[in-house]
């Protein structure tokens, strides 16, 4: 991929510099006066550049641009981000910068073609086989699983977990326990009036969490879910009831966080972004959360996953 570099004085129109015959579709790199850079993609670079000029902090002193077919924009943008990050360039956009492009450990259990499809936002379909890392439950895990099973909303909780694994995690039977884990009543972020009910973690990042809170000891517990996805997600209009924020993890960089009742996994834009983050985290290998994997809860999840494959 060839990027052509242009210096910019902050005044001259880009149309005079690029002399386009039509909308410029491609990947670009903005260079700022403090040495930082920003990688982006657009089907109309001139319009996008104007937006950056108005809203980005600092002064744009130069830019690099490469024409790219629309269908290849995501792939080339990510490759450019990772290549610049690997050389130590200080990037303003942290879109999955900290996530590796490949993993020898994951390559042994999940075909690279499947990984690449997931990273591009394409779900190749659920594949299940013999589970290889189920593990044995501890006494504490048995008690927490039983406590979860006794909840009247357990079927709904389980269905959201099933939806996530089916939509975002390739070959879950191969990656269970070692690469991803599910926990009943995890102790993370626990405080008075607030606790987590279940969580799915990949590497050291909780990607799907159900939590409860109450304003005072006399009030009802209120449940909510949050889902971490790749930050470049664009929410459809009919997902308006859900909220979107951003968060930062040392292991993943900036992610988008969607909150709601768990039904956000019905939207393909959401599941595609969830899959892109998940595959990057899976490539980082085993994390410390693997030791808390609850195989009994996983048994229930896999039983439901198999039902989705029945004719």
PyMOL commands that set and color helices and strands:
alter all, ss='L'
color gray80, all
select helices_A, chain A and resi 14-18+45-55+70-86+104-107+112-119+139-149+154-168+172-175+237-239+263-266+268-282+288-292+295-308
alter helices_A, ss='H'
color red, helices_A
select strands_A, chain A and resi 4-7+26-32+37-42+60-67+180-184+194-202+205-213+222-230+243-249+253-260
alter strands_A, ss='S'
color yellow, strands_A
deselect
rebuild
show_as cartoon
